[in-house]
Amino acid sequence: MTGIRRAVRLFARGETVNFLLTNRIPRRFATQFFGRFSRIENPVVRTLSIGAWRLFADLDLSDARDKRFRSLHHCFVRKLRDEARPADADPDLLVSPCDAIVGECGSIENTTLLQVKGSSYQLHELLGEGDDGHEYRNGCYATLRLTSSMYHRFHAPHDCRIESVTYIPGDTWNVNPPALKRVEHLFCKNERAVIKTQMSGHPVAIVPVAAILVAGIRFSFMETDFDLRRGGARTIRLDQPLRKGQEMGWFEHGSTILVFAPSGFSLCETVRDGTRIRAGQPLMRLPERTESSAIRDDPSGKAG
């Protein structure tokens, strides 16, 4: 079994083969079909599906809250044991919202960011019509790619207040490295949601991007049956507080989360392209707090 698994993975890693298999198919149809198939609650279907999944990925379920799953989908969106992903308590740190492999990250050049080296996009292309992303001009960003076997729920990077969620319909290109190299402005083409928040007085945006076999983004701070896609492109105004590490939502499979912060934020030293990170681990450092900002953030008004 180990030899078969290794051969399957080596085959799947061929970039051209990978790109053709996951993108040159009817992406929307494949996504809809997989969404229905993954929810089949049949023991044989479930067992064979999870077994096939293990051939292609290093699936680790040791920290899952449930040890038995009703369906493949139930396994995809699994919750973890309490304290499996503790959030770093340092108030000067913004933590990763998810388990991920870090992609392009660093400084935003005016409003230009890298998708991959040699290929860039503009904030306004990603954030949607009428939003030029001026709050994040010359700020800091991180691209966080969730692989299929990872934990697919995401959490608040800091104590925050959610101000709005903007849903932008789009395609379902794969978001893995072969596709990012071949499809320009890929994140700006795919279905996505732009979550605008305030964190310690700073505007921070979190953008979950859907992909093939995913195309489903759910939010814990909304009604559980709320479907973003019903009603089309729109902005939903909110005033929803969340604590650092509190669950924000989940993907129906795996995809990418983009994090944008304003000027003054900086990446933590351990965050580099290609590194693995877990939800709750340090991602960015907030700007140095002045005495006035400390008083503003302290409810008692007695900070310092």
C-alpha positions in Angstrom: 0.0 0.0 0.0 2.9 2.4 0.8 4.4 1.9 -2.7 1.0 2.5 -4.4 0.5 5.6 -2.4 4.0 6.9 -3.2 3.4 6.3 -7.0 0.1 8.0 -7.0 1.5 11.1 -5.3 4.5 11.3 -7.6 2.1 11.1 -10.6 -0.1 13.8 -9.1 2.8 16.1 -8.5 3.6 16.4 -12.3 2.7 20.0 -12.8 1.3 19.7 -16.3 -0.7 16.6 -15.4 -2.0 18.1 -12.2 -3.1 21.3 -14.0 -4.9 19.4 -16.8 -6.6 17.0 -14.4 -7.9 19.7 -12.0 -8.6 22.6 -14.4 -9.3 21.4 -17.9 -12.6 19.8 -16.9 -16.1 21.3 -16.4 -15.1 23.0 -13.1 -18.5 24.1 -12.0 -20.1 20.8 -12.9 -17.3 18.8 -11.1 -17.7 21.0 -8.0 -21.5 20.5 -7.9 -21.2 16.8 -8.4 -18.5 16.4 -5.8 -20.5 18.5 -3.3 -23.5 16.1 -3.6 -21.3 12.9 -3.7 -19.3 13.9 -0.6 -22.5 14.2 1.5 -23.7 10.6 0.8 -24.1 9.0 4.2 -23.4 5.4 3.2 -20.8 3.4 5.2 -19.3 1.8 2.0 -19.1 5.0 0.1 -17.7 6.8 3.1 -15.0 4.2 3.8 -13.9 3.9 0.1 -13.9 7.7 -0.4 -11.7 8.4 2.7 -9.4 5.5 1.7 -9.0 6.9 -1.8 -8.3 10.4 -0.2 -5.5 8.9 1.9 -3.8 7.7 -1.3 -3.4 11.3 -2.5 -2.8 13.2 0.7 -1.2 12.9 4.2 -4.6 12.9 6.0 -4.1 13.2 9.7 -7.2 12.8 11.8 -5.5 12.4 15.2 -6.7 15.7 16.5 -10.2 15.5 15.1 -13.0 15.8 17.7 -15.0 13.0 16.1 -13.4 9.6 15.4 -16.2 8.3 13.1 -17.6 10.2 10.2 -21.0 10.1 8.6 -19.7 11.0 5.2 -16.7 12.3 3.3 -18.0 15.8 3.7 -18.3 15.3 7.5 -14.6 14.4 7.5 -13.7 17.4 5.3 -15.4 19.9 7.6 -14.3 18.2 10.8 -14.0 20.1 14.1 -10.9 19.5 16.3 -10.5 18.7 19.9 -10.7 21.6 22.3 -7.4 23.4 22.5 -6.0 21.6 19.5 -5.3 25.0 18.0 -4.7 27.5 20.8 -4.3 31.1 19.7 -1.1 32.9 20.8 -2.3 35.2 23.5 0.1 38.1 22.8 -2.1 41.1 22.1 0.6 42.5 19.7 0.3 39.5 17.4 -2.2 38.7 14.7 -2.3 34.9 14.3 -3.0 32.7 11.4 -6.7 32.1 10.8 -6.1 28.6 9.5 -3.8 25.7 8.9 -1.9 26.4 5.7 1.2 26.5 3.5 2.3 30.1 3.3 2.4 31.4 -0.3 3.4 34.9 -1.5 3.6 37.3 1.4 5.2 40.5 2.6 4.7 44.2 1.7 2.0 45.5 -0.6 3.6 47.8 -3.1 1.1 50.6 -3.3 -1.9 48.4 -4.1 0.0 45.7 -6.0 0.5 42.1 -4.7 2.2 39.0 -6.0 0.1 35.9 -6.9 3.4 34.1 -7.7 6.8 35.5 -8.6 6.4 37.2 -11.9 2.6 37.5 -11.7 0.8 40.2 -9.8 -2.7 41.6 -9.2 -4.3 44.7 -7.8 -6.3 45.0 -4.6 -9.3 46.5 -6.4 -9.5 43.5 -8.7 -9.8 41.2 -5.7 -11.9 43.2 -3.4 -14.7 44.0 -5.9 -16.3 47.0 -7.6 -16.0 50.2 -5.7 -13.4 49.0 -3.3 -9.9 50.3 -4.1 -8.3 48.8 -1.0 -6.9 52.2 0.1 -6.8 51.0 3.7 -4.1 48.5 2.9 -2.0 50.6 0.6 1.7 49.9 1.3 0.6 47.5 4.0 1.2 43.8 4.7 -0.3 40.6 3.2 -0.1 36.9 3.5 -1.4 34.1 1.2 -2.4 31.0 3.1 -3.1 27.9 1.0 -5.1 25.0 2.6 -4.4 21.6 1.1 -7.1 19.0 0.8 -6.0 17.1 3.9 -5.8 20.1 6.2 -8.2 21.3 8.8 -10.7 23.4 6.8 -12.1 25.7 9.5 -10.8 29.3 10.0 -10.6 31.5 13.0 -10.4 35.1 14.1 -6.7 36.3 13.9 -7.3 38.8 16.8 -10.1 40.2 18.9 -12.1 42.0 16.2 -15.4 43.3 15.1 -16.7 42.2 11.7 -18.1 45.1 9.8 -19.2 43.5 6.5 -19.0 40.5 4.3 -19.0 41.0 0.5 -19.8 38.0 -1.7 -18.2 38.0 -5.2 -19.4 35.1 -7.5 -16.7 33.6 -9.8 -15.0 30.6 -11.3 -13.6 27.6 -9.5 -10.0 27.3 -10.7 -7.7 25.2 -8.6 -5.6 27.4 -6.4 -2.5 25.1 -6.2 0.9 26.2 -7.5 0.6 24.8 -11.0 -2.6 26.8 -11.6 -1.2 29.9 -9.9 1.7 29.9 -12.4 -0.6 29.4 -15.4 -3.7 31.5 -14.7 -3.2 35.2 -14.4 -5.2 37.0 -11.7 -6.6 33.7 -10.5 -7.7 34.9 -7.1 -9.6 37.8 -8.7 -11.5 35.3 -11.0 -12.6 32.8 -8.4 -15.6 32.9 -6.1 -14.7 34.6 -2.8 -15.9 36.5 0.2 -14.3 39.7 1.5 -14.6 40.0 5.3 -13.8 43.5 6.6 -12.9 43.8 10.3 -11.5 46.2 12.8 -8.7 44.7 15.0 -7.3 46.9 17.8 -8.4 49.9 15.8 -6.9 48.8 12.6 -8.8 47.7 9.4 -7.9 44.1 8.5 -9.4 42.1 5.6 -9.7 38.4 5.4 -10.6 36.9 2.0 -11.5 33.2 1.7 -11.2 32.2 -1.9 -13.1 29.1 -3.1 -11.8 26.6 -5.7 -12.7 23.5 -7.6 -14.5 20.9 -5.6 -15.0 23.6 -2.9 -17.0 26.6 -3.9 -18.7 26.6 -0.5 -17.8 29.1 2.2 -19.8 29.1 5.4 -19.6 31.5 8.3 -20.2 30.6 12.0 -21.2 34.2 12.9 -24.2 33.9 10.5 -27.2 31.5 10.6 -25.9 28.0 10.0 -28.1 27.5 6.9 -27.1 30.9 5.4 -25.8 30.4 1.8 -23.8 33.3 0.4 -24.6 32.3 -3.2 -28.3 32.8 -2.8 -28.9 36.4 -3.9 -25.7 36.9 -5.9 -23.1 39.5 -5.5 -23.8 41.8 -2.5 -22.4 43.3 0.7 -23.9 42.4 4.0 -23.4 44.9 6.8 -22.6 43.5 10.3 -21.5 44.5 13.8 -20.3 41.2 15.1 -17.6 40.9 17.7 -15.3 37.8 17.8 -12.6 36.9 20.2 -9.1 35.9 19.1 -9.1 32.2 18.0 -12.9 32.0 17.8 -14.2 30.1 14.8 -15.2 32.3 11.9 -16.3 29.7 9.4 -15.2 26.9 7.1 -14.6 25.7 3.6 -16.4 22.8 2.2 -13.1 21.3 1.2 -9.8 23.3 1.0 -8.7 26.5 -0.7 -6.9 29.8 0.1 -7.3 32.6 2.6 -5.7 36.0 1.9 -5.0 38.4 4.8 -4.5 42.2 4.3 -3.4 44.6 6.9 -2.5 48.3 6.7 0.8 50.1 6.8 2.7 49.5 10.1 2.0 45.7 10.3 4.9 43.3 9.6 5.2 39.6 9.0 6.5 37.6 11.9 10.1 36.2 11.4 8.9 32.6 11.0 6.5 33.4 8.2 8.0 32.8 4.7 6.9 31.5 1.4 6.7 27.7 1.6 6.5 27.4 5.4 3.7 25.6 7.1 1.6 27.3 9.7 -1.2 26.3 12.0 -4.3 28.2 13.1 -3.4 30.3 16.1 0.4 30.6 15.4 1.9 34.1 14.9 1.4 35.6 11.5 1.8 39.3 11.7 2.9 41.8 14.3 0.7 44.8 14.9 2.2 48.4 14.8 3.8 49.5 18.0 1.2 50.8 20.4 1.4 54.4 21.4 0.1 55.6 24.8 -3.0 57.1 23.1 -3.8 53.9 21.3 -3.3 51.8 24.4 -5.8 54.0 26.2 -8.3 53.8 23.3 -8.1 50.0 23.3 -8.5 49.7 27.1 -12.2 49.7 28.0 -11.3 51.2 31.4 -9.4 54.1 29.8 -6.6 53.6 32.3 -4.0 51.8 30.1 -0.4 52.8 30.7 
